[in-house]
Amino acid sequence: MAGNSIGQIFRLTTFGESHGLAIGGVIDGVPANFEIDVNEIQKDLDRRKPGQSAIVTQRKESDTVQILSGIFEGKTTGAPIGFMIQNENQKSKDYSHIKDKYRPSHADLTYDKKYGHRDYRGGGRSSARETASRVVAGAIAKQFLKSKGIEINAFVEQVGKIKMLTFENIDYSATELNDVRCPDPKVAEEMITFLKEVRKQGDTVGGVIQCHVTGTPIGLGEPVFDKLHADLGKAMLSINAVKGFEFGSGFAGSELFGSQHNDLIQKDNSTLTNNSGGVQGGISNGEIINMRVAFKPVATLMRDQKSINDKGEEVTVQGKGRHDPCVVPRAVVIVEAMAAITLFDHLLRNKTTQL
């Protein structure tokens, strides 16, 4: 199975299935002699792990990371960082009823047709559990980026049709003060009430995460095909359940005139507006990088759905197991991780640009 790695210099390769013994990864290209706080890695894993509140899946996993190599006496050695996270709370029998059935909007049919053999337990490799490995790499990348003054903050902007209306003077620290991870406390309360009702009905709903990157220097991005925002788009669209990606003015920019949209440059190289989203010509311009990531509703419903089995016969798929009514509260840290992995890789690549 190809496609298990991301990055060119800072490169992550992940392994493992949802109901196997463990998941994990290998991170290559990590600069040596840098202090790594493993507690910070664990904090981010705790933000992603299941069972953390009443509005997420109740699967219980400690998601404790074990560093196998590449860090010695608290510092990176320059060797590949190998790590593993044990799977502790598999209930594979919860999936025995769909071993020969294809769940609607899941990867069951496509995996089976592509490979001729699939791990039906929780989706196997296609499970969002794989994203825990990305969070580990992202947490390491964040520490390097922070040492360079680059900060990444994501938050839930929208759940269903409930959305934040203003994005000025956002208190990013408020994001972690509620279960839905929306920095607007009033909107967050509405979202939580709504998600509890959605869960009670056995249904699911989608949402939108917004991500801001501050402190990015001018110059990150490798035209023509590795534009910074193109690589960020690929990173975000590789996350399970992501169906849309917007950068800067996004689709709204298509309704504007150039005289309205252009970001006028000032003497200090900054711009009066930021419709470009912090990237121009595929290269960071020093402004805030902002992006929006849209997630579809979780495909597993706690109600019956019509489908087919591997013989092409019509069947009924029953909703069982432990699932999120909406993925966005747990996906905030995944969006941050993918942004960090991409930005740190480009930061290292940029060091080869000029002598």
FENVENJO-V727682 format. One record per backbone hydrogen bond with DSSP energy under -0.5 kcal/mol. NH is the residue of the N-H (numbers start at 1). CO is the residue of the C=O. If there is no record, write none. Layout:
nh co
NH CO
NH CO
This chain:
nh co
6 12
11 9
11 28
12 6
13 26
14 4
15 24
17 22
18 124
20 17
23 85
24 15
25 83
26 13
27 81
28 11
28 26
33 76
36 74
38 36
40 37
41 37
42 38
43 39
44 40
45 41
46 42
47 43
48 44
48 45
49 45
51 57
52 49
56 53
61 59
65 63
66 84
67 65
68 66
68 82
69 82
72 75
75 72
76 34
77 70
78 70
81 27
82 80
83 25
84 66
85 23
86 64
87 21
88 86
94 91
95 92
96 93
98 95
99 96
101 98
102 308
103 101
106 103
111 107
112 108
113 109
114 110
115 111
116 111
116 112
120 118
122 120
123 120
124 121
126 123
127 124
130 127
131 128
132 129
133 130
134 130
135 131
136 132
137 133
138 134
139 135
140 136
141 137
142 138
143 139
144 140
145 141
146 142
147 143
148 144
148 145
149 146
150 145
151 149
151 214
153 212
155 210
156 181
157 155
157 208
158 208
159 162
160 206
162 159
163 161
164 157
172 170
174 171
175 172
176 173
177 174
178 175
181 178
185 183
188 184
189 185
190 186
191 187
192 188
193 189
194 190
195 191
196 192
197 193
198 194
199 195
200 196
201 197
202 199
203 198
205 325
207 295
208 158
209 293
210 155
211 291
212 153
213 289
214 151
219 284
220 217
222 226
223 221
226 222
227 224
228 282
231 227
232 228
233 229
234 230
235 231
236 232
237 233
238 234
239 236
242 239
243 294
244 294
246 292
248 290
249 275
250 247
252 249
253 249
253 250
254 251
255 252
256 253
260 257
261 257
262 258
264 262
266 270
269 266
272 264
277 274
279 276
280 283
283 280
284 220
285 278
286 278
289 213
290 277
290 288
291 211
292 246
293 209
294 244
295 207
296 241
301 299
302 202
303 301
305 317
307 315
309 313
310 100
312 309
315 307
317 305
318 316
320 318
323 321
330 327
331 327
332 328
335 331
336 332
337 333
338 334
339 335
340 336
341 337
342 338
343 339
344 340
345 341
346 342
347 343
348 344
349 345
350 346
351 347
351 348
352 349
353 350
